[in-house]
Structures are given as structure tokens and as C-alpha cells.
Amino acid sequence: MPVSQPGGHPIDQHDSSMASKQDSLPVRQGAVTPTQLVKATFYLTPNLVMRLEEIRYTRMRRGERIDKSALVREALELLPE
């Protein structure tokens, strides 16, 4: 079903489906498997996207292989219920 992004550009919205890209997973002990992940789309402000990239880049410089999805999962785990 087509929906509009903030900015008015139509996009296709698909039902949530299981993610299958293994290269998008962090490489660390206890990492989740692709069959445990559900694909979801969220909209962020440009400042939040920049912060996410900066954090990812900082961790990559330290030798940690991590993607944006793993950082978002980590941030959500830190939020109180």
C-alpha cells in the first residue's frame, strides 16, 4: 500500500517481514540471528541520523563491527519501560 513519507514522496509500505541480511548483524558473542529480527521502518530527524552515524563510526574505529540497526536495538534496550 503506498504511503507518503514526511516530505510528500510516495513509498511502498510492506508488511513487517523477517530480515535476512546476515551482513547487517553485529559481530559479537550472543548476536541475534536473522530469523529473530523483524524488519521495521522508522523516520528520524537529520540530527539523530547524524548522531547514529557518528556513534557507528566511533565504534568502527575501535574495531567493533556494528550496524545502525544494532545501535538502535541497543538504545531501545537502555530505555526504561
C-alpha positions in Angstrom: 0.0 0.0 0.0 1.6 3.3 -1.0 2.0 5.9 1.8 3.7 9.3 1.9 7.0 10.0 3.6 7.4 13.2 5.5 8.0 15.4 2.5 5.2 14.0 0.4 7.1 11.4 -1.6 5.1 8.2 -2.0 6.7 5.0 -0.9 5.6 1.4 -0.8 4.8 0.1 2.7 5.2 -3.7 3.1 4.0 -5.8 5.9 6.7 -6.5 8.5 8.8 -9.4 7.4 11.8 -11.2 8.8 15.1 -9.7 8.0 17.5 -11.9 6.1 20.7 -9.9 5.7 23.4 -11.5 7.8 25.9 -8.7 7.0 23.7 -6.3 8.9 24.2 -8.1 12.2 26.9 -7.0 14.7 29.8 -9.4 15.0 29.9 -10.2 18.7 29.1 -13.0 21.1 25.4 -13.6 21.7 24.5 -11.9 18.4 20.9 -12.4 17.3 20.3 -14.5 14.2 18.4 -13.0 11.1 15.4 -15.2 11.8 15.0 -13.5 15.2 14.7 -10.0 13.6 11.7 -8.2 12.2 12.2 -5.6 9.5 10.7 -2.2 10.5 11.0 1.4 9.1 11.2 4.5 11.3 11.7 8.1 10.5 14.4 10.1 12.3 15.4 13.8 12.2 18.6 14.6 10.3 20.4 15.3 13.6 19.5 11.9 15.0 20.7 10.2 11.8 24.0 12.1 12.1 24.4 11.1 15.8 23.7 7.4 14.8 26.4 7.6 12.1 28.9 9.3 14.4 28.4 6.6 17.1 28.7 3.8 14.5 31.9 5.4 13.1 33.4 5.8 16.5 32.8 2.2 17.3 34.2 1.1 14.0 37.4 3.0 14.7 37.7 1.0 17.9 37.5 -2.2 15.9 33.8 -3.1 16.6 31.8 -4.2 13.6 28.3 -2.8 14.3 25.5 -1.5 12.1 22.8 1.1 12.7 20.1 -1.5 13.4 22.3 -3.0 16.2 22.8 0.5 17.7 19.0 1.2 17.7 18.4 -2.1 19.4 21.0 -1.3 22.0 19.5 2.2 22.6 16.0 0.7 23.0 17.2 -1.9 25.5 18.5 1.0 27.6 15.2 2.8 27.8 13.1 2.3 30.9 9.7 0.7 30.4 
